[in-house]
Amino acid sequence: MAALGGRYLNTLRTTVYEWDGHTGNDSRYREALVLEPGLAAGPISEVFSRR
């Protein structure tokens, strides 16, 4: 069952977050990039810039 379920995990669109590194009240995770494994151009479909 795990092998069959794992086969489909590489088809999910995933947003990756990173910690912003601040220690103040506005600390949070921010969007870093979007992964889409099924694309012909490559798995990274969007990269977010730091604000």
C-alpha positions as CSV (number, residue, x, y, z in Angstrom):
1,M,0.0,0.0,0.0
2,A,2.8,2.4,0.8
3,A,4.4,1.9,-2.6
4,L,1.2,2.7,-4.4
5,G,0.5,5.8,-2.3
6,G,4.1,7.1,-2.7
7,R,3.8,6.8,-6.4
8,Y,1.3,9.7,-6.4
9,L,3.1,11.9,-4.0
10,N,5.4,13.2,-6.7
11,T,2.4,14.7,-8.6
12,L,1.3,17.1,-5.8
13,R,1.8,20.9,-6.2
14,T,3.6,22.0,-3.0
15,T,4.3,25.4,-1.6
16,V,7.6,25.5,0.4
17,Y,7.9,28.0,3.3
18,E,11.0,29.3,5.1
19,W,11.4,31.0,8.5
20,D,12.0,34.7,8.1
21,G,14.6,34.7,10.9
22,H,13.3,37.6,12.9
23,T,12.7,37.3,16.6
24,G,10.3,40.2,17.0
25,N,6.5,40.1,17.0
26,D,6.2,39.8,13.3
27,S,8.1,36.5,13.1
28,R,6.6,34.0,10.7
29,Y,7.1,31.6,7.9
30,R,7.1,33.1,4.4
31,E,6.4,31.5,1.0
32,A,9.7,30.6,-0.7
33,L,8.9,28.6,-3.8
34,V,6.3,26.4,-5.5
35,L,7.2,22.9,-6.6
36,E,5.2,21.1,-9.4
37,P,7.0,17.9,-10.2
38,G,5.0,17.1,-13.4
39,L,6.2,20.2,-15.4
40,A,8.5,19.7,-18.4
41,A,10.4,22.9,-17.6
42,G,11.4,21.7,-14.2
43,P,9.9,21.2,-10.7
44,I,10.3,24.8,-9.5
45,S,7.4,26.7,-11.0
46,E,7.5,29.9,-9.0
47,V,10.0,31.7,-6.7
48,F,8.9,34.4,-4.2
49,S,11.1,37.3,-3.4
50,R,11.8,38.5,0.1
51,R,9.8,41.5,1.1
